[in-house]
Amino acid sequence: MRTVLCYGDSNTHGQIPGGLTLDRYAFHERWPGVLDRELGNDWRVIEEGLSGRTTVHDDPIEGPGKNGRTYLRPCLMSHAPLDLVIMMLGTNDLKTRFHQPPSEVAMGIGCLIHDIKELAPGPGGHVPEILIVSPPPMLDDIKAWAGIFRDAPQKSRELALQLEIMADSQEVHFFDSDSVVACDTLDGFHINRDAHEKLGIALAREVELIGWK
């Protein structure tokens, strides 16, 4: 049995668009659950999604627990050995308080890739396969979140290219979620149940295309 870790923010956690932080789709409706179904019994899917998670930043308002880099290493050690790590992060780095251009958000992802490679939590102490997923771009109308994410919609549309460049430079896999899903109009930056289904299926096909030995 192979093991995959799905590491992300609220769109991995399954937060329902327009709802509260704890309003969450059921596991089988969230994309990691769909991935689990699609990959079948030969895979174990571990879901690690946290609303508000950044790539490498302590959040001055929500606290240091939102720092994706701080939690990644113990998370990897806890679940090792891992055959594959899928990461979909970057949206929360676009909050106004972090002042991050898309290129620096991608650099944050690069730091996480480096940490995975350095720790090498794969079978036999090898580096696992790594798949970077660019988050779906935010809609222009992000409702009450406009102040928190000022200028973020435009930046989010530039993020996929920067993440693809980073993935290529680090020789890891890349998938653009914008090719299959879009954010829901209820809040403009979360994906709905149908999108989770489409994303889970698409990522399963990407996983199957990796040259497993």
C-alpha positions, -999 to +999 in steps of 0.1 A: +000+000+000+013+035-009+006+065+012-001+101+001-003+132+024-026+160+012-013+192+028-032+224+024-055+251+037-093+255+039-098+242+004-082+209+016-100+211+049-133+213+030-147+246+043-181+252+028-182+284+007-199+312+025-200+293+058-181+294+091-147+278+096-162+247+111-188+244+083-172+215+065-180+190+038-180+153+048-147+134+041-161+116+011-171+150-004-138+167+001-111+163-026-088+141-005-118+118+002-126+117-035-089+110-042-090+081-017-120+066-035-105+070-069-071+056-061-087+025-044-074+000-019-038+002-029-035+037-015-039+053+020-048+090+018-039+113+047-058+146+049-040+176+065-060+207+057-062+237+080-082+269+074-059+299+072-027+279+067+001+299+050+033+285+034+059+299+058+043+328+078+033+331+114-001+349+113+000+380+135-038+377+140-046+340+138-014+329+155+018+309+147-002+276+144-012+287+108+024+286+097+026+257+072+064+253+075+064+250+113+039+221+112+051+204+081+082+186+095+065+170+125+036+161+102+059+144+078+076+125+106+043+115+121+030+099+089+062+086+074+069+067+053+052+087+025+052+078-011+037+112-022+031+146-008+005+168-024+006+205-014-021+231-023-012+263-005-007+300-013-041+316-010-037+328+026-002+342+018-021+368-004-038+384+026-030+421+028-011+417+061+016+396+045+023+420+015+034+391-007+037+392-045+030+358-062+067+352-068+074+353-031+044+330-024+061+306-048+093+310-029+074+299+003+064+267-015+100+263-025+110+263+012+084+235+019+098+215-010+133+219+004+121+208+038+105+176+024+136+168+004+159+174+034+139+152+057+134+125+030+103+108+047+098+084+018+102+046+020+138+036+029+147+072+037+142+084+001+126+116-010+089+110-018+072+122-049+060+158-046+030+173-064+024+210-062-012+221-069-019+257-076-050+269-058-080+280-080-078+318-085-100+339-064-130+357-079-131+394-082-161+396-058-148+381-025-177+396-004-168+406+031-132+394+027-123+422+003-104+441+030-085+412+042-076+401+007-071+435-009-056+431-044-054+393-039-078+383-068-053+397-094-023+382-076-041+348-074-044+347-112-007+351-114+001+325-088-002+294-110+026+304-133+049+312-104+042+279-088+048+260-120+082+278-124+091+268-089+080+232-093+100+229-125+131+244-109+128+219-080+120+190-104+087+181-088+052+176-103+027+204-109-010+206-115-031+238-121-064+234-104-078+262-125-079+238-154-108+218-138-124+240-110-133+275-100-141+291-067-178+294-056-196+328-060-208+326-024-175+339-011-152+339-040-123+318-027-136+285-015-146+256-038-179+238-036-189+202-034-189+197-071-155+213-075-141+190-048-154+160-068-138+172-100-105+181-083-102+148-065-108+129-098-083+150-117-056+146-091-062+108-090-054+107-127-023+129-121-011+105-094-016+075-116+006+091-143+036+093-120+061+066-129+056+043-099+081+015-096 
